[in-house]
Amino acid sequence: MLRAELFRHSALYKDEIMTDLSPWLIATFSSKLLLYIAYAMSIGGIAATFMIQRYKPQHLPFLSYTQWGVLLGLCFSSLDFFVQVGSFSESGLAGMWDPMYIDILWQSSAGLSYKLRLAGWFGLLFLVLAMRLNATHAKPLSLMALLVSLLIAASFSMVGHTAEQAIWVRLALVLHIFIAMWWIGLLLPLTHWCKEFPANTLQQLMHEFGKQASILVSLLLMAGVGISYALEGDFKTLFNSVHGNTLLLKLGVVALILSLAALHKFRLVPNIKNQQSALALRASIQIEMRIALLILIITAVLSTLVGPSHL
């Protein structure tokens, strides 16, 4: 009974988009979007450090980028949890600090999700500081950090539309979020490398990124299809529900970013010969970053403002 009440008050399950957006619903959407951005920054900076070790051992690029992601992640995780407390208590801003409701949510799936996020981001913070103190172990420490970041991805499977789904759906969501944020978070480092490295090194880096992305994005798409089918129940609902229509919009934007990524892999990267061609690639990746932000916005809408109609 309490679990059902929690889902209703926290606005995580909605059959259709809310016609009257409450302040709590807007706050929930905002905190979720900011969480996605912080996670992308965290994992993207770590992945950049891991990738660069092959070309510049003990080089620690974008650790400040990672640290900001981690610190923002800690802040926005707390914001997200206390927004849920306030939404559940329904007693204004003061309700965010109500001890009774804090205790209720702390012991719920929302509390477990918050604990996983705290463990993940504090673990990342420790490993980033360890890399700063001892750059000679940057590669194993960054690999360990990527593994620790899976805790944060797992936290998203504890709440929301997949919380009551089969274990394979929740595992698919963890994989989906981890890969998506890896990809999105790496875009900023890639734009900087287009200016930093000579053409031959940049081409090698981009080829390596392309190989990794080919495998990981394939897994991302398979996981996404599985999650969508589990949530929709029938792909016919893609055309006759708000959630389905929003999901179709997301799929269209994903197709756009995949087309741009294919342009990079098969045309722009092979043609890197000089600084001018590197800057052309950089400009295209910057467009990809804007599309990625749109994907995050749509994803936050799907996870907070609309819900599968059959759930």
Contacts in CASP RR format, 6 or more apart in sequence:
PFRMAT RR
TARGET T0000
AUTHOR 0000-0000-0000
METHOD contacts of the structure
MODEL  1
MLRAELFRHSALYKDEIMTDLSPWLIATFSSKLLLYIAYAMSIGGIAATF
MIQRYKPQHLPFLSYTQWGVLLGLCFSSLDFFVQVGSFSESGLAGMWDPM
YIDILWQSSAGLSYKLRLAGWFGLLFLVLAMRLNATHAKPLSLMALLVSL
LIAASFSMVGHTAEQAIWVRLALVLHIFIAMWWIGLLLPLTHWCKEFPAN
TLQQLMHEFGKQASILVSLLLMAGVGISYALEGDFKTLFNSVHGNTLLLK
LGVVALILSLAALHKFRLVPNIKNQQSALALRASIQIEMRIALLILIITA
VLSTLVGPSHL
2 104 0 8 1.000
2 108 0 8 1.000
3 108 0 8 1.000
3 109 0 8 1.000
6 88 0 8 1.000
6 104 0 8 1.000
6 105 0 8 1.000
6 108 0 8 1.000
6 110 0 8 1.000
7 13 0 8 1.000
7 160 0 8 1.000
9 87 0 8 1.000
9 88 0 8 1.000
9 90 0 8 1.000
10 28 0 8 1.000
10 84 0 8 1.000
10 87 0 8 1.000
10 88 0 8 1.000
10 110 0 8 1.000
11 18 0 8 1.000
11 22 0 8 1.000
11 24 0 8 1.000
11 25 0 8 1.000
11 28 0 8 1.000
11 87 0 8 1.000
11 304 0 8 1.000
12 159 0 8 1.000
12 160 0 8 1.000
12 161 0 8 1.000
12 163 0 8 1.000
12 303 0 8 1.000
12 304 0 8 1.000
13 160 0 8 1.000
13 161 0 8 1.000
13 307 0 8 1.000
13 311 0 8 1.000
14 305 0 8 1.000
14 306 0 8 1.000
14 307 0 8 1.000
15 307 0 8 1.000
15 309 0 8 1.000
16 241 0 8 1.000
16 242 0 8 1.000
16 243 0 8 1.000
16 306 0 8 1.000
16 307 0 8 1.000
16 309 0 8 1.000
17 242 0 8 1.000
17 246 0 8 1.000
17 305 0 8 1.000
17 306 0 8 1.000
18 25 0 8 1.000
18 305 0 8 1.000
21 305 0 8 1.000
24 83 0 8 1.000
24 86 0 8 1.000
24 87 0 8 1.000
25 87 0 8 1.000
25 304 0 8 1.000
25 305 0 8 1.000
27 83 0 8 1.000
27 87 0 8 1.000
28 80 0 8 1.000
28 83 0 8 1.000
28 84 0 8 1.000
28 87 0 8 1.000
28 304 0 8 1.000
29 300 0 8 1.000
29 301 0 8 1.000
29 304 0 8 1.000
29 305 0 8 1.000
31 76 0 8 1.000
31 79 0 8 1.000
31 80 0 8 1.000
31 83 0 8 1.000
32 80 0 8 1.000
32 300 0 8 1.000
32 303 0 8 1.000
32 304 0 8 1.000
33 296 0 8 1.000
33 297 0 8 1.000
33 300 0 8 1.000
34 72 0 8 1.000
34 73 0 8 1.000
34 76 0 8 1.000
34 79 0 8 1.000
35 73 0 8 1.000
35 76 0 8 1.000
35 77 0 8 1.000
35 80 0 8 1.000
35 117 0 8 1.000
36 181 0 8 1.000
36 296 0 8 1.000
36 299 0 8 1.000
36 300 0 8 1.000
37 72 0 8 1.000
37 296 0 8 1.000
38 69 0 8 1.000
38 70 0 8 1.000
38 72 0 8 1.000
38 73 0 8 1.000
38 76 0 8 1.000
39 69 0 8 1.000
39 73 0 8 1.000
39 149 0 8 1.000
39 152 0 8 1.000
39 153 0 8 1.000
39 177 0 8 1.000
39 181 0 8 1.000
40 181 0 8 1.000
40 184 0 8 1.000
40 185 0 8 1.000
40 296 0 8 1.000
41 65 0 8 1.000
41 66 0 8 1.000
41 68 0 8 1.000
41 69 0 8 1.000
41 72 0 8 1.000
41 185 0 8 1.000
42 66 0 8 1.000
42 69 0 8 1.000
42 70 0 8 1.000
42 73 0 8 1.000
42 121 0 8 1.000
42 124 0 8 1.000
42 149 0 8 1.000
42 152 0 8 1.000
43 146 0 8 1.000
43 149 0 8 1.000
43 178 0 8 1.000
43 181 0 8 1.000
43 182 0 8 1.000
43 185 0 8 1.000
44 62 0 8 1.000
44 65 0 8 1.000
44 66 0 8 1.000
44 181 0 8 1.000
44 182 0 8 1.000
44 184 0 8 1.000
44 185 0 8 1.000
44 186 0 8 1.000
44 188 0 8 1.000
44 189 0 8 1.000
45 61 0 8 1.000
45 62 0 8 1.000
45 63 0 8 1.000
45 65 0 8 1.000
45 66 0 8 1.000
45 185 0 8 1.000
45 186 0 8 1.000
45 189 0 8 1.000
46 66 0 8 1.000
46 124 0 8 1.000
46 128 0 8 1.000
46 142 0 8 1.000
46 145 0 8 1.000
46 146 0 8 1.000
46 149 0 8 1.000
47 142 0 8 1.000
47 146 0 8 1.000
47 182 0 8 1.000
47 185 0 8 1.000
47 186 0 8 1.000
47 189 0 8 1.000
48 61 0 8 1.000
48 62 0 8 1.000
48 65 0 8 1.000
48 186 0 8 1.000
48 189 0 8 1.000
49 59 0 8 1.000
49 60 0 8 1.000
49 61 0 8 1.000
49 62 0 8 1.000
49 63 0 8 1.000
49 66 0 8 1.000
49 131 0 8 1.000
49 138 0 8 1.000
49 142 0 8 1.000
50 139 0 8 1.000
50 142 0 8 1.000
50 143 0 8 1.000
50 146 0 8 1.000
51 186 0 8 1.000
51 205 0 8 1.000
51 208 0 8 1.000
51 209 0 8 1.000
52 59 0 8 1.000
52 61 0 8 1.000
52 205 0 8 1.000
53 59 0 8 1.000
53 138 0 8 1.000
53 139 0 8 1.000
53 142 0 8 1.000
54 208 0 8 1.000
55 197 0 8 1.000
55 201 0 8 1.000
55 204 0 8 1.000
55 205 0 8 1.000
57 138 0 8 1.000
57 139 0 8 1.000
58 135 0 8 1.000
58 136 0 8 1.000
58 138 0 8 1.000
59 135 0 8 1.000
59 138 0 8 1.000
60 131 0 8 1.000
60 132 0 8 1.000
60 135 0 8 1.000
60 138 0 8 1.000
61 189 0 8 1.000
61 192 0 8 1.000
62 188 0 8 1.000
62 189 0 8 1.000
62 192 0 8 1.000
63 128 0 8 1.000
63 131 0 8 1.000
63 132 0 8 1.000
65 188 0 8 1.000
65 189 0 8 1.000
66 124 0 8 1.000
66 128 0 8 1.000
67 125 0 8 1.000
67 128 0 8 1.000
70 121 0 8 1.000
70 124 0 8 1.000
70 125 0 8 1.000
70 128 0 8 1.000
71 125 0 8 1.000
73 117 0 8 1.000
73 121 0 8 1.000
74 118 0 8 1.000
74 121 0 8 1.000
74 122 0 8 1.000
74 125 0 8 1.000
77 114 0 8 1.000
77 117 0 8 1.000
77 118 0 8 1.000
77 121 0 8 1.000
78 114 0 8 1.000
80 114 0 8 1.000
81 105 0 8 1.000
81 110 0 8 1.000
81 111 0 8 1.000
81 114 0 8 1.000
82 96 0 8 1.000
82 97 0 8 1.000
82 102 0 8 1.000
83 96 0 8 1.000
84 105 0 8 1.000
84 110 0 8 1.000
85 95 0 8 1.000
85 96 0 8 1.000
85 97 0 8 1.000
85 98 0 8 1.000
85 101 0 8 1.000
85 102 0 8 1.000
85 105 0 8 1.000
86 92 0 8 1.000
86 93 0 8 1.000
86 95 0 8 1.000
86 96 0 8 1.000
86 98 0 8 1.000
86 101 0 8 1.000
88 101 0 8 1.000
88 104 0 8 1.000
88 105 0 8 1.000
89 95 0 8 1.000
89 96 0 8 1.000
89 98 0 8 1.000
89 101 0 8 1.000
91 98 0 8 1.000
95 101 0 8 1.000
105 111 0 8 1.000
106 114 0 8 1.000
109 158 0 8 1.000
109 159 0 8 1.000
109 163 0 8 1.000
110 158 0 8 1.000
110 159 0 8 1.000
112 155 0 8 1.000
112 158 0 8 1.000
113 155 0 8 1.000
113 156 0 8 1.000
113 158 0 8 1.000
113 159 0 8 1.000
114 155 0 8 1.000
116 151 0 8 1.000
116 152 0 8 1.000
116 154 0 8 1.000
116 155 0 8 1.000
116 158 0 8 1.000
117 151 0 8 1.000
117 152 0 8 1.000
117 155 0 8 1.000
119 151 0 8 1.000
120 148 0 8 1.000
120 149 0 8 1.000
120 151 0 8 1.000
120 152 0 8 1.000
121 152 0 8 1.000
123 145 0 8 1.000
123 148 0 8 1.000
124 145 0 8 1.000
124 148 0 8 1.000
124 149 0 8 1.000
127 141 0 8 1.000
127 142 0 8 1.000
127 144 0 8 1.000
127 145 0 8 1.000
127 148 0 8 1.000
128 145 0 8 1.000
130 137 0 8 1.000
130 141 0 8 1.000
131 137 0 8 1.000
131 138 0 8 1.000
131 141 0 8 1.000
131 142 0 8 1.000
134 141 0 8 1.000
149 178 0 8 1.000
150 174 0 8 1.000
150 178 0 8 1.000
153 173 0 8 1.000
153 174 0 8 1.000
153 175 0 8 1.000
153 177 0 8 1.000
153 178 0 8 1.000
153 181 0 8 1.000
154 174 0 8 1.000
156 173 0 8 1.000
156 174 0 8 1.000
156 177 0 8 1.000
157 163 0 8 1.000
157 170 0 8 1.000
157 171 0 8 1.000
157 173 0 8 1.000
157 174 0 8 1.000
160 303 0 8 1.000
161 231 0 8 1.000
161 303 0 8 1.000
161 307 0 8 1.000
161 308 0 8 1.000
161 311 0 8 1.000
162 169 0 8 1.000
162 170 0 8 1.000
162 173 0 8 1.000
162 227 0 8 1.000
162 230 0 8 1.000
162 231 0 8 1.000
163 170 0 8 1.000
164 311 0 8 1.000
165 230 0 8 1.000
165 231 0 8 1.000
166 230 0 8 1.000
169 226 0 8 1.000
169 227 0 8 1.000
169 230 0 8 1.000
172 223 0 8 1.000
172 224 0 8 1.000
172 226 0 8 1.000
172 227 0 8 1.000
173 223 0 8 1.000
173 227 0 8 1.000
175 219 0 8 1.000
175 220 0 8 1.000
175 223 0 8 1.000
176 220 0 8 1.000
176 223 0 8 1.000
176 224 0 8 1.000
176 227 0 8 1.000
179 216 0 8 1.000
179 217 0 8 1.000
179 219 0 8 1.000
179 220 0 8 1.000
179 223 0 8 1.000
180 220 0 8 1.000
180 295 0 8 1.000
182 216 0 8 1.000
183 213 0 8 1.000
183 216 0 8 1.000
183 217 0 8 1.000
183 220 0 8 1.000
183 292 0 8 1.000
184 289 0 8 1.000
184 292 0 8 1.000
184 295 0 8 1.000
184 296 0 8 1.000
186 209 0 8 1.000
187 285 0 8 1.000
187 288 0 8 1.000
187 289 0 8 1.000
187 292 0 8 1.000
188 289 0 8 1.000
190 206 0 8 1.000
190 209 0 8 1.000
190 285 0 8 1.000
191 282 0 8 1.000
191 285 0 8 1.000
191 286 0 8 1.000
191 289 0 8 1.000
193 202 0 8 1.000
193 205 0 8 1.000
194 202 0 8 1.000
194 278 0 8 1.000
194 279 0 8 1.000
194 281 0 8 1.000
194 282 0 8 1.000
194 285 0 8 1.000
195 278 0 8 1.000
195 279 0 8 1.000
195 282 0 8 1.000
197 205 0 8 1.000
199 272 0 8 1.000
199 273 0 8 1.000
199 274 0 8 1.000
199 275 0 8 1.000
199 277 0 8 1.000
199 278 0 8 1.000
202 272 0 8 1.000
202 278 0 8 1.000
202 281 0 8 1.000
203 269 0 8 1.000
203 270 0 8 1.000
203 272 0 8 1.000
206 264 0 8 1.000
206 269 0 8 1.000
206 272 0 8 1.000
206 281 0 8 1.000
207 269 0 8 1.000
210 265 0 8 1.000
210 269 0 8 1.000
213 261 0 8 1.000
213 265 0 8 1.000
214 265 0 8 1.000
217 258 0 8 1.000
217 261 0 8 1.000
228 235 0 8 1.000
228 247 0 8 1.000
229 235 0 8 1.000
231 243 0 8 1.000
231 307 0 8 1.000
231 308 0 8 1.000
231 311 0 8 1.000
232 238 0 8 1.000
232 243 0 8 1.000
232 244 0 8 1.000
232 247 0 8 1.000
232 308 0 8 1.000
232 310 0 8 1.000
233 308 0 8 1.000
233 310 0 8 1.000
234 310 0 8 1.000
237 243 0 8 1.000
237 244 0 8 1.000
237 308 0 8 1.000
237 309 0 8 1.000
237 310 0 8 1.000
238 244 0 8 1.000
238 245 0 8 1.000
238 247 0 8 1.000
238 248 0 8 1.000
239 245 0 8 1.000
239 248 0 8 1.000
241 308 0 8 1.000
241 309 0 8 1.000
242 306 0 8 1.000
242 307 0 8 1.000
242 309 0 8 1.000
243 302 0 8 1.000
243 306 0 8 1.000
243 307 0 8 1.000
243 308 0 8 1.000
243 309 0 8 1.000
244 308 0 8 1.000
246 298 0 8 1.000
246 301 0 8 1.000
246 302 0 8 1.000
246 306 0 8 1.000
247 302 0 8 1.000
249 298 0 8 1.000
250 295 0 8 1.000
250 298 0 8 1.000
250 299 0 8 1.000
250 302 0 8 1.000
253 291 0 8 1.000
253 294 0 8 1.000
253 295 0 8 1.000
253 298 0 8 1.000
254 295 0 8 1.000
256 291 0 8 1.000
257 288 0 8 1.000
257 291 0 8 1.000
257 292 0 8 1.000
257 295 0 8 1.000
260 284 0 8 1.000
260 287 0 8 1.000
260 288 0 8 1.000
260 291 0 8 1.000
261 288 0 8 1.000
263 284 0 8 1.000
264 281 0 8 1.000
264 284 0 8 1.000
264 285 0 8 1.000
264 288 0 8 1.000
268 277 0 8 1.000
268 280 0 8 1.000
268 281 0 8 1.000
268 284 0 8 1.000
269 281 0 8 1.000
271 277 0 8 1.000
272 278 0 8 1.000
272 281 0 8 1.000
END
